[in-house]
Every structure is written in C-alpha cells, then in structure tokens.
Amino acid sequence: MTENILVVLTNPVPGKEDEFNEWYSNIHLQEICQLSGFKSAQRFKLGDAQMGPDGAHRYLAIYEIDGDPAAALEALKAARPDLNMTDALDPASISTQVFGAITGMVTAS
C-alpha cells in the first residue's frame, strides 16, 4: 500500500502547453523518480466533466513516496539546482502538498 503521496498542481505558461507537456511527461517525471524516496509518478489533465466550477489548475502530478516523506522532500530540495526545468511552467501556479494514506485501497466488488 502506498503510504504517502506528493500532489503537485500546475499550469503551463500561455502559449507553451505543448512544450510544458513534453518537458513534464518526458523529462521531469523521470528526474523526480530517480531521487531517493520517490517510487513512481503519474500525470493527469483536468477533465471536461466536473461537479463544480473549474479549478485554478489544469494539470496534476501524483508522486508515490517510498519511506519518510520528509526525507524525500529534502532529496527534492537538494536536487533542485540540478533539475532540468522549463520556462513553459508557470511558477506562480505551482501548488504542492503531501498526503498520507488513512485507508487501504477500496475497490469495486
């Protein structure tokens, strides 16, 4: 069972969505998964069907953390200067939170 996840909400700079998606999917996810404490990553795009008003973010990345979340975040902070970043990411849009599991996965029966 995944115990902790890092949730990252982002948006691209207007007019640079293709560049943003290319970088995020093909470079950034792999870089983060190579860091100590990160097990896997997956991206999502805001869908058309929503129950309420559209959110402020169009993209979501979920990173599975292996072990201590504080140690994984320290590894991420230490790696920041060496990460390949892009100007297609709107830095003002970035929102990050770590969540810890309180149940196991529930599936349809």
C-alpha angles and dihedrals in degrees: 000000000000107000101187138019134189111221117202123187118193147160132208124241108265111272094017102080095120092050090046093052093045091052096042097046100038105031115014100048091051093048093052093046089056091060121097111267099024117108107173144346138207133181131215135188123216108264129226094241110074133162094217141009117323114272124241091249128066099188134054130188122190119198120192111223119215110210127334112019092206091057092048091050091049089052089051093049091048092050096049096096090054099045119109102240130181135218087225089079114087101226092197090062098057116118121173132184135166117221128192123212116250096179137027120253112291115210135188115268 
